[in-house]
């Protein structure tokens, strides 16, 4: 490792505490207060949270009056507490995720500092905070930022216990596993337990692993956290939640494709270089170092953690890009060891990513002309119209960053890579996400606010964008409309086909959505 770099001007500045704090805050919060909620996931989570506050039922979750069994309760409680204190807004709904993301970054920094050194710990902050996929999840009003924090907390404390067995660490592990279970279910326990089994048994310490797993401190702590809510939800809904969550959303999600999110065994392997951008150039050095020397202890634990996530979700029939995030933190830990030694080729990933994202808005009109889906065409055409001078300025900034990566020849490559990483994170947060939000989701917000202003019964028909209910601040059932109701639907839905004698009057239409008065 090049130990001289941390003392050099620009690199030293980039690793300074103020820069790291700004980087983490921008990445975790970004445009969160203004960016509309994205459907389907954010809309579904936040609709259930809003309904929890409306009904006063803090045990079982519902979405527009229908039981929602997708996830356990913890993220809904945290969102509901945030909304109760700060009012209903996109920021209050996203605040628990943003804070969990900051905690995720912080504990990653602490762990790398403990196990390696201060420089690599600060590089870890850069690696995690500027990763676009992570930055998107940081501020998403869903369970994943919280789950990743709890998973990392459990994994880190498991390794600390491996190094030095003590009851305090066991107690914390029990807390992380229990809270993780209330966030996502069995996966929050399965991943740490399997990885720890590999770690302990590889060093001939199977009995130590068995003793830790079944230690009364862990078992008692876990049960105290998990059991009360499970009893409460059983008393409220009987076996319905258990069948819906444990059977449908765990076993069925693994064994069959859900919500059109199917994939292949090679899905994540092929996608990984893109998901790790702008640090794709660090993949080869990590692989080379692992091949040159047999992984032991920490390296084995980190590698097992990643490969376990990769294997489980590669063979799952339901696949989404952000699932691989559960195993990305250990990869970034290993990458931090090699960042000081990067060369010219490492700049290609951030440069190409920034270039692509910066110029992508120029292709929206062309993409619309090639699509055959009315909803997609309308969204893409609106995105092209929303590409205002502010977004054009972001494109110009992105292009300037790309040029600077190659013109600043006197600047060391690690510094240029970090600058490229910052640029990548910025164009995703302040160009791509706001532009997509303005085109796809802002019309939903505007239609909902109009419906709220007009009053009267409202239904959703032929569309599944539950954020509409959040902005209207009321339950919006999904069914065929009746006379005298307002109807939220897709722009291409012909309501006259439902009843030839009806007279649907369009009150609002923008992007891919429309609001009708069904007379």
C-alpha positions as CSV (number, residue, x, y, z in Angstrom):
1,X,0.0,0.0,0.0
2,X,1.2,3.5,-0.8
3,X,1.4,5.1,2.6
4,X,2.6,8.5,1.3
5,X,-0.8,9.4,-0.3
6,X,-2.7,10.2,2.9
7,X,-0.2,13.0,3.6
8,X,-0.7,14.7,0.2
9,X,-2.8,17.8,-0.2
10,X,-5.9,16.9,-2.2
11,X,-6.1,13.3,-1.0
12,X,-5.7,14.5,2.6
13,X,-8.5,17.0,2.0
14,X,-10.8,14.3,0.5
15,X,-10.2,12.1,3.6
16,X,-10.8,14.9,6.1
17,X,-13.6,14.7,8.6
18,X,-15.6,17.7,7.2
19,X,-15.6,16.3,3.7
20,X,-16.6,12.8,4.9
21,X,-19.5,14.3,6.9
22,X,-20.7,16.3,3.9
23,X,-20.4,13.3,1.6
24,X,-22.4,11.1,4.0
25,X,-25.1,13.7,4.5
26,X,-25.5,14.5,0.8
27,X,-25.6,10.8,-0.1
28,X,-28.1,9.8,2.7
29,X,-30.4,12.8,2.5
30,X,-29.8,14.3,-1.0
31,X,-33.1,15.3,-2.5
32,X,-35.1,13.3,-0.1
33,X,-37.3,16.2,1.2
34,X,-38.4,17.2,-2.3
35,X,-38.2,14.0,-4.3
36,X,-41.7,12.5,-4.7
37,X,-42.3,8.9,-3.4
38,X,-41.5,6.2,-6.0
39,X,-44.0,3.5,-6.7
40,X,-44.4,0.7,-6.2
41,X,-42.2,0.1,-3.1
42,X,-42.1,3.5,-1.5
43,X,-45.8,4.0,-2.1
44,X,-46.7,0.7,-0.6
45,X,-44.6,1.1,2.6
46,X,-45.7,4.7,3.2
47,X,-49.4,4.0,2.4
48,X,-49.4,1.3,5.0
49,X,-47.7,3.6,7.5
50,X,-50.2,6.4,6.9
51,X,-53.0,4.0,7.3
52,X,-51.5,2.7,10.6
53,X,-51.7,6.3,11.9
54,X,-55.3,6.8,10.6
55,X,-56.7,3.5,12.0
56,X,-54.6,3.5,15.2
57,X,-53.8,-0.2,14.5
58,X,-50.0,-0.5,15.3
59,X,-50.0,-4.3,15.1
60,X,-51.1,-5.2,11.6
61,X,-50.4,-3.3,8.4
62,X,-53.0,-2.5,5.7
63,X,-52.7,-0.9,2.3
64,X,-55.8,0.9,1.2
65,X,-57.9,-1.3,3.5
66,X,-56.4,-4.6,2.4
67,X,-54.0,-6.5,4.8
68,X,-50.4,-6.1,3.8
69,X,-48.2,-9.0,4.7
70,X,-45.0,-8.2,2.8
71,X,-42.8,-7.3,5.7
72,X,-42.7,-7.4,9.5
73,X,-43.5,-4.3,11.6
74,X,-40.4,-2.4,12.6
75,X,-39.9,0.0,9.6
76,X,-43.6,0.9,9.8
77,X,-43.3,1.8,13.5
78,X,-40.3,4.0,12.8
79,X,-42.0,5.8,9.9
80,X,-45.1,6.2,12.0
81,X,-43.1,7.7,14.9
82,X,-41.4,10.1,12.5
83,X,-44.7,11.2,10.9
84,X,-46.2,11.6,14.4
85,X,-43.4,14.0,15.4
86,X,-42.8,15.9,12.1
87,X,-46.0,15.6,10.2
88,X,-46.8,13.7,7.0
89,X,-44.2,14.5,4.4
90,X,-41.8,12.7,2.1
91,X,-38.9,13.7,4.4
92,X,-40.6,12.4,7.6
93,X,-41.4,9.1,5.8
94,X,-37.8,8.8,4.6
95,X,-36.2,10.0,7.8
96,X,-35.8,6.5,9.4
97,X,-34.1,5.2,6.3
98,X,-31.8,8.2,6.1
99,X,-30.8,7.9,9.8
100,X,-30.3,4.1,9.4
101,X,-28.1,4.8,6.4
102,X,-25.9,7.2,8.4
103,X,-25.6,4.5,11.1
104,X,-24.7,2.0,8.5
105,X,-21.9,4.2,7.2
106,X,-20.7,5.0,10.8
107,X,-20.5,1.4,12.0
108,X,-18.7,0.4,8.8
109,X,-16.1,3.1,9.4
110,X,-15.7,2.0,13.0
111,X,-15.3,-1.7,12.1
112,X,-12.7,-1.0,9.3
113,X,-10.8,1.2,11.7
114,X,-10.7,-1.5,14.4
115,X,-9.6,-4.2,12.0
116,X,-7.4,-2.3,9.6
117,X,-6.4,1.4,10.0
118,X,-7.8,5.0,9.9
119,X,-7.0,5.5,6.2
120,X,-8.9,2.5,5.0
121,X,-11.8,3.4,7.4
122,X,-12.1,6.8,5.8
123,X,-11.9,5.2,2.3
124,X,-14.7,2.9,3.4
125,X,-16.9,5.9,4.0
126,X,-16.1,7.0,0.4
127,X,-16.8,3.6,-1.0
128,X,-20.2,3.2,0.7
129,X,-21.5,6.7,0.6
130,X,-20.7,7.3,-3.1
131,X,-22.0,4.0,-4.4
132,X,-25.1,5.0,-6.4
133,X,-27.1,1.8,-5.6
134,X,-26.5,2.4,-1.9
135,X,-27.2,6.1,-2.1
136,X,-30.6,5.4,-3.7
137,X,-31.5,2.9,-1.0
138,X,-30.2,5.2,1.8
139,X,-33.2,7.6,1.3
140,X,-35.8,5.1,0.1
141,X,-38.8,4.9,2.4
142,X,-38.6,1.1,2.5
143,X,-37.0,-1.5,4.9
144,X,-33.7,-2.0,3.1
145,X,-31.5,0.8,4.6
146,X,-32.6,-0.3,8.1
147,X,-32.0,-4.0,7.3
148,X,-28.5,-3.3,5.9
149,X,-27.6,-1.4,9.1
150,X,-28.8,-4.2,11.3
151,X,-27.2,-6.9,9.2
152,X,-23.8,-5.1,9.3
153,X,-24.2,-4.5,13.0
154,X,-24.8,-8.2,13.5
155,X,-21.9,-9.3,11.2
156,X,-19.4,-6.9,12.8
157,X,-20.3,-8.0,16.4
158,X,-20.1,-11.6,15.4
159,X,-16.6,-11.1,14.3
160,X,-15.8,-9.2,17.4
161,X,-17.1,-12.1,19.4
162,X,-15.0,-14.5,17.4
163,X,-11.9,-12.4,18.4
164,X,-12.9,-12.0,22.0
165,X,-15.9,-13.8,23.5
166,X,-17.8,-11.7,26.0
167,X,-21.5,-11.5,27.1
168,X,-21.9,-7.9,26.1
169,X,-21.2,-8.7,22.5
170,X,-23.6,-11.6,22.6
171,X,-26.3,-9.3,24.0
172,X,-25.8,-6.8,21.1
173,X,-25.9,-9.7,18.6
174,X,-29.2,-10.8,20.1
175,X,-30.5,-7.2,19.7
176,X,-29.4,-6.9,16.0
177,X,-30.8,-10.3,15.1
178,X,-34.1,-9.6,16.8
179,X,-34.6,-6.1,15.3
180,X,-33.5,-7.5,11.9
181,X,-36.1,-10.2,12.2
182,X,-38.7,-7.5,12.9
183,X,-37.5,-5.7,9.8
184,X,-37.2,-8.4,7.1
185,X,-37.9,-11.7,8.7
186,X,-35.8,-14.9,8.6
187,X,-33.1,-13.7,6.2
188,X,-31.9,-11.2,8.8
189,X,-30.9,-14.2,11.0
190,X,-30.0,-16.8,8.3
191,X,-27.2,-14.8,6.7
192,X,-25.2,-14.0,9.9
193,X,-25.7,-17.4,11.3
194,X,-24.5,-19.3,8.2
195,X,-21.5,-17.0,7.7
196,X,-20.5,-17.3,11.4
197,X,-20.8,-21.1,11.1
198,X,-18.3,-21.1,8.2
199,X,-16.0,-18.8,10.1
200,X,-15.9,-20.7,13.4
201,X,-15.8,-24.2,11.9
202,X,-13.0,-23.3,9.4
203,X,-10.9,-22.6,12.5
204,X,-11.9,-25.7,14.3
205,X,-14.2,-23.9,16.7
206,X,-17.6,-25.5,16.0
207,X,-18.2,-26.0,19.7
208,X,-17.6,-22.3,20.4
209,X,-20.1,-21.4,17.6
210,X,-22.7,-23.8,19.0
211,X,-22.3,-22.4,22.5
212,X,-22.7,-18.9,21.2
213,X,-25.8,-19.6,19.0
214,X,-27.6,-21.3,21.8
215,X,-26.4,-19.0,24.6
216,X,-29.2,-17.9,26.9
217,X,-28.3,-14.3,26.4
218,X,-28.9,-14.4,22.6
219,X,-31.9,-16.7,22.8
220,X,-33.6,-14.6,25.6
221,X,-32.8,-11.2,23.9
222,X,-34.1,-12.4,20.6
223,X,-37.3,-13.8,22.0
224,X,-38.0,-10.7,24.1
225,X,-37.7,-8.6,20.9
226,X,-39.5,-10.8,18.4
227,X,-42.2,-12.7,20.3
228,X,-44.5,-10.0,21.7
229,X,-45.4,-8.6,18.3
230,X,-45.9,-12.1,16.8
231,X,-48.4,-12.8,19.6
232,X,-50.1,-9.5,19.0
233,X,-50.4,-10.0,15.3
234,X,-51.8,-13.5,15.8
235,X,-54.4,-12.1,18.2
236,X,-55.3,-9.4,15.6
237,X,-55.3,-11.5,12.4
238,X,-55.0,-15.1,13.4
239,X,-52.8,-17.1,11.0
240,X,-53.3,-14.8,8.0
241,X,-50.0,-12.8,8.6
242,X,-48.0,-16.0,9.1
243,X,-49.4,-17.5,5.9
244,X,-49.0,-14.3,4.0
245,X,-45.5,-13.4,5.1
246,X,-43.7,-16.6,6.0
247,X,-45.2,-18.7,3.2
248,X,-46.0,-16.3,0.4
249,X,-43.3,-13.6,0.8
250,X,-40.5,-15.9,2.0
251,X,-40.9,-19.4,0.5
252,X,-42.9,-18.4,-2.5
253,X,-40.7,-15.4,-3.2
254,X,-37.7,-17.7,-3.3
255,X,-39.3,-20.5,-5.3
256,X,-41.4,-18.5,-7.8
257,X,-41.3,-15.2,-9.6
258,X,-43.3,-12.4,-7.9
259,X,-44.2,-9.0,-9.2
260,X,-42.5,-9.6,-12.6
261,X,-39.1,-9.5,-10.9
262,X,-37.8,-12.8,-12.2
263,X,-34.2,-13.5,-13.1
264,X,-31.5,-16.1,-13.9
265,X,-28.8,-17.7,-11.8
266,X,-26.2,-15.4,-13.5
267,X,-28.3,-12.3,-13.0
268,X,-26.2,-10.7,-10.1
269,X,-22.9,-11.9,-11.5
270,X,-23.6,-10.1,-14.7
271,X,-25.0,-7.1,-13.0
272,X,-22.3,-6.8,-10.3
273,X,-19.8,-4.7,-12.3
274,X,-22.6,-2.1,-12.9
275,X,-23.8,-2.2,-9.3
276,X,-20.3,-1.6,-8.0
277,X,-19.7,1.4,-10.3
278,X,-17.8,3.8,-9.9
279,X,-15.4,1.3,-8.2
280,X,-15.7,-1.4,-10.8
281,X,-11.9,-1.1,-11.4
282,X,-11.3,-2.5,-7.9
283,X,-12.9,-5.8,-8.6
284,X,-9.9,-7.3,-10.3
285,X,-7.4,-6.4,-7.5
286,X,-9.7,-7.9,-4.9
287,X,-10.1,-11.1,-6.8
288,X,-6.4,-11.3,-7.5
289,X,-5.5,-10.9,-3.8
290,X,-8.0,-13.5,-2.7
291,X,-6.6,-16.0,-5.2
292,X,-3.0,-15.3,-4.3
293,X,-3.5,-16.1,-0.6
294,X,-6.1,-18.4,0.9
295,X,-8.6,-16.3,2.8
296,X,-8.5,-16.7,6.6
297,X,-10.4,-15.4,9.5
298,X,-11.6,-11.8,8.6
299,X,-11.1,-12.3,4.8
300,X,-12.9,-15.6,4.9
301,X,-15.7,-14.1,6.9
302,X,-16.1,-11.2,4.5
303,X,-16.0,-13.5,1.5
304,X,-18.5,-15.9,3.0
305,X,-20.8,-13.0,3.8
306,X,-20.8,-11.8,0.1
307,X,-20.9,-15.3,-1.5
308,X,-23.7,-16.3,0.7
309,X,-25.8,-13.4,-0.4
310,X,-24.8,-13.9,-4.0
311,X,-25.8,-17.6,-3.9
312,X,-29.1,-17.2,-2.1
313,X,-30.4,-14.4,-4.3
314,X,-28.9,-15.8,-7.5
315,X,-31.1,-18.9,-7.2
316,X,-34.1,-17.0,-5.9
317,X,-36.9,-16.7,-8.5
318,X,-37.6,-13.1,-7.4
319,X,-34.6,-10.8,-8.0
320,X,-34.2,-7.1,-7.6
321,X,-30.8,-5.2,-8.0
322,X,-30.8,-3.9,-4.4
323,X,-31.0,-7.4,-2.9
324,X,-27.2,-7.8,-3.5
325,X,-26.6,-4.8,-1.2
326,X,-27.0,-7.2,1.7
327,X,-23.5,-8.5,0.7
328,X,-21.9,-5.4,-0.8
329,X,-20.4,-4.0,2.5
330,X,-17.8,-6.8,2.8
331,X,-16.8,-6.3,-0.8
332,X,-16.3,-2.6,-0.2
333,X,-14.2,-3.5,2.9
334,X,-11.9,-5.5,0.7
335,X,-11.8,-2.8,-1.9
336,X,-10.6,-0.2,0.6
337,X,-7.3,-2.1,0.9
338,X,-6.6,-1.6,-2.8
339,X,-7.9,1.9,-3.5
340,X,-4.5,3.6,-2.8
341,X,-2.9,1.6,-5.6
342,X,-5.4,2.3,-8.4
343,X,-4.2,3.4,-11.8
344,X,-5.5,5.1,-15.0
345,X,-8.0,2.3,-15.8
346,X,-9.9,2.8,-12.6
347,X,-11.1,6.1,-13.9
348,X,-13.0,4.5,-16.8
349,X,-16.0,3.3,-14.7
350,X,-16.8,6.7,-13.0
351,X,-16.1,8.6,-16.3
352,X,-18.4,6.3,-18.4
353,X,-21.1,6.3,-15.7
354,X,-21.2,10.1,-15.3
355,X,-21.1,10.5,-19.1
356,X,-24.0,8.1,-19.6
357,X,-26.2,9.5,-16.8
358,X,-25.4,13.1,-17.8
359,X,-26.4,12.5,-21.4
360,X,-29.3,10.1,-20.8
361,X,-32.0,12.8,-20.7
362,X,-31.1,13.6,-24.3
363,X,-32.3,10.1,-25.3
364,X,-35.8,10.3,-23.6
365,X,-37.5,11.5,-26.8
366,X,-35.9,8.7,-28.8
367,X,-36.8,6.1,-26.2
368,X,-40.4,7.3,-26.2
369,X,-40.6,6.9,-30.0
370,X,-39.4,3.3,-29.7
371,X,-41.7,2.2,-26.9
372,X,-45.1,0.6,-27.5
373,X,-46.5,1.1,-24.0
374,X,-48.6,4.3,-23.6
375,X,-47.7,4.8,-20.0
376,X,-44.0,4.6,-20.7
377,X,-44.3,6.9,-23.7
378,X,-46.1,9.5,-21.7
379,X,-43.5,9.3,-18.8
380,X,-40.6,9.6,-21.2
381,X,-42.1,12.5,-23.1
382,X,-42.7,14.3,-19.9
383,X,-39.2,13.6,-18.7
384,X,-37.9,15.2,-21.9
385,X,-40.0,18.3,-21.3
386,X,-38.9,18.4,-17.6
387,X,-35.2,18.6,-18.7
388,X,-35.0,22.2,-17.8
389,X,-32.0,24.5,-17.5
390,X,-31.3,23.3,-14.0
391,X,-31.0,19.7,-15.1
392,X,-29.0,20.9,-18.1
393,X,-26.6,22.6,-15.8
394,X,-26.1,19.3,-13.9
395,X,-25.3,17.6,-17.2
396,X,-22.7,20.3,-17.9
397,X,-21.2,19.8,-14.4
398,X,-21.1,16.0,-15.0
399,X,-19.3,16.5,-18.3
400,X,-16.8,18.9,-16.6
401,X,-16.1,16.2,-14.0
402,X,-15.4,13.6,-16.7
403,X,-13.0,16.0,-18.5
404,X,-11.2,16.9,-15.2
405,X,-10.6,13.2,-14.4
406,X,-8.3,13.0,-17.4
407,X,-6.9,16.5,-17.6
408,X,-5.7,16.7,-13.9
409,X,-2.6,14.6,-14.7
410,X,-0.6,15.9,-11.8
411,X,-3.3,14.7,-9.4
412,X,-2.8,11.2,-8.1
413,X,-5.2,8.5,-9.4
414,X,-6.8,7.7,-6.0
415,X,-7.8,11.3,-5.6
416,X,-9.2,11.4,-9.2
417,X,-11.1,8.2,-8.5
418,X,-12.7,9.7,-5.4
419,X,-13.6,12.8,-7.4
420,X,-15.2,10.6,-10.0
421,X,-17.1,8.7,-7.3
422,X,-18.5,12.0,-5.9
423,X,-19.5,13.0,-9.4
424,X,-21.3,9.7,-9.9
425,X,-23.2,10.0,-6.7
426,X,-24.2,13.6,-7.5
427,X,-25.5,13.0,-11.0
428,X,-27.6,10.1,-9.7
429,X,-29.0,12.2,-6.8
430,X,-29.4,15.6,-8.4
431,X,-30.0,14.7,-12.1
432,X,-31.4,11.3,-12.7
433,X,-33.6,10.7,-9.6
434,X,-35.2,14.2,-9.6
435,X,-35.9,14.0,-13.4
436,X,-37.5,10.6,-13.1
437,X,-39.4,11.7,-10.1
438,X,-40.7,14.7,-11.9
439,X,-41.8,12.6,-14.9
440,X,-43.2,9.5,-13.2
441,X,-44.2,10.5,-9.7
442,X,-44.9,14.2,-9.6
443,X,-48.1,13.8,-11.7
444,X,-49.3,11.3,-9.1
445,X,-48.8,13.8,-6.3
446,X,-50.6,16.6,-8.3
447,X,-53.5,14.3,-9.1
448,X,-53.9,13.3,-5.5
449,X,-53.8,16.8,-4.2
450,X,-56.5,17.8,-6.7
451,X,-58.6,14.8,-5.6
452,X,-58.2,15.9,-2.0
453,X,-59.2,19.4,-2.8
454,X,-62.3,18.3,-4.7
455,X,-63.4,15.9,-2.0
456,X,-65.8,13.0,-2.4
457,X,-65.1,9.3,-2.8
458,X,-62.0,8.3,-4.9
459,X,-61.0,4.9,-6.3
460,X,-58.0,3.7,-8.1
461,X,-58.6,1.6,-11.3
462,X,-56.2,-0.1,-13.6
463,X,-53.2,1.4,-11.9
464,X,-51.1,0.4,-8.8
465,X,-49.4,3.6,-7.6
466,X,-50.2,3.7,-3.9
467,X,-48.4,6.9,-3.2
468,X,-51.6,8.6,-4.4
469,X,-53.2,7.5,-1.1
470,X,-50.4,9.1,0.9
471,X,-50.7,12.5,-0.9
472,X,-54.5,12.4,-0.7
473,X,-54.1,11.4,3.0
474,X,-57.0,8.9,2.8
475,X,-57.7,5.3,1.8
476,X,-58.2,4.9,-1.9
477,X,-59.7,1.4,-2.7
478,X,-58.7,-0.4,-5.9
479,X,-61.8,-1.4,-7.8
480,X,-64.1,-0.5,-10.7
481,X,-65.6,3.0,-10.3
482,X,-69.2,3.8,-9.5
483,X,-71.2,6.8,-10.6
484,X,-70.3,10.0,-8.7
485,X,-66.7,8.9,-7.8
486,X,-63.4,10.3,-8.8
487,X,-61.2,7.8,-10.6
488,X,-57.4,7.7,-10.6
489,X,-56.1,5.7,-13.5
490,X,-53.5,5.4,-16.3
491,X,-53.5,7.9,-19.1
492,X,-54.6,5.2,-21.7
493,X,-57.5,3.7,-19.7
494,X,-60.8,4.0,-21.5
495,X,-63.4,4.2,-18.7
496,X,-66.2,4.3,-21.2
497,X,-65.7,0.6,-21.8
498,X,-66.9,-0.1,-18.3
499,X,-70.3,1.4,-18.9
500,X,-71.3,2.8,-22.3
501,X,-73.9,5.0,-20.6
502,X,-71.3,6.6,-18.3
503,X,-69.8,10.0,-19.0
504,X,-66.2,10.1,-17.6
505,X,-64.9,13.6,-17.5
506,X,-61.1,14.1,-17.4
507,X,-60.1,16.5,-14.7
508,X,-56.4,16.0,-14.8
509,X,-53.9,14.3,-17.1
510,X,-50.1,14.5,-17.0
511,X,-47.4,12.0,-17.7
512,X,-48.8,8.5,-17.4
513,X,-51.7,9.2,-15.0
514,X,-55.1,10.8,-15.2
515,X,-58.0,11.8,-12.8
516,X,-61.6,11.5,-13.9
517,X,-65.0,12.3,-12.6
518,X,-67.1,9.3,-13.4
519,X,-70.6,10.6,-14.1
